């Protein structure tokens, strides 16, 4: 689907993003001292994690709705080949 150079760039982007998210979560996790801090984020959430949460919710929700719509319009499990007559 993609040429080898584009595939390499995509893999590098995903790995970089994953490393960033893991490093940021480890940095933030040092502030958690009790279950209440974990449960309600210490009642103090910086703007950047809040924006990432909202973006993740929007992207995840739109992906689920998009796949559902594709399944409805194209049929579940459609492989692009025509079905034999019954």
C-alpha positions in Angstrom: 0.0 0.0 0.0 2.8 2.4 0.9 6.3 2.5 -0.6 9.2 1.5 1.7 10.3 5.1 2.5 6.7 6.2 3.5 6.3 3.0 5.5 9.5 3.8 7.4 8.3 7.4 8.1 5.0 6.1 9.4 6.6 3.5 11.7 9.0 6.1 13.0 6.2 8.5 13.7 4.1 5.9 15.6 7.2 4.7 17.6 8.1 8.3 18.5 4.5 9.1 19.5 4.4 6.0 21.6 7.7 6.8 23.3 6.4 10.3 24.0 3.2 9.1 25.6 5.0 6.6 27.8 7.6 9.1 29.0 4.9 11.7 29.7 2.8 9.2 31.6 5.8 8.2 33.7 6.5 11.8 34.5 3.0 12.5 35.5 2.6 9.3 37.6 5.2 10.6 40.1 2.6 13.1 41.4 0.2 10.4 42.4 0.4 9.6 46.1 -3.0 8.0 46.9 -6.0 6.3 45.3 -7.9 9.6 45.5 -5.2 11.3 43.6 -5.4 8.6 40.9 -9.2 8.6 40.8 -9.8 12.4 40.5 -6.3 13.5 39.3 -5.7 15.4 42.5 -8.4 17.8 41.4 -5.8 19.6 39.3 -5.4 18.6 35.7 -3.0 20.6 33.5 -4.3 21.8 30.1 -2.0 19.5 27.9 -3.3 16.2 29.3 -6.8 17.5 29.2 -6.5 18.3 25.5 -5.0 14.9 24.8 -7.9 13.2 26.6 -10.5 15.2 24.6 -8.6 14.5 21.3 -8.4 10.8 22.1 -12.1 10.6 22.9 -13.0 12.4 19.7 -10.7 10.4 17.4 -11.7 7.1 19.0 -15.4 7.9 18.8 -15.2 9.0 15.2 -13.3 5.9 14.3 -15.9 3.6 15.8 -18.7 5.6 14.1 -16.9 5.5 10.8 -16.3 1.8 10.9 -19.9 1.2 11.8 -21.1 3.4 8.9 -18.8 1.5 6.5 -20.2 -1.8 7.8 -23.7 -0.6 7.3 -23.2 0.7 3.8 -20.8 -1.9 2.4 -21.9 -4.9 4.5 -20.0 -6.6 7.3 -17.1 -8.7 6.1 -17.3 -7.4 2.5 -14.0 -8.3 0.7 -14.7 -6.3 -2.5 -15.6 -9.5 -4.5 -19.1 -10.0 -5.6 -21.1 -12.7 -3.9 -22.1 -15.8 -5.9 -25.8 -16.0 -6.7 -27.9 -18.0 -4.4 
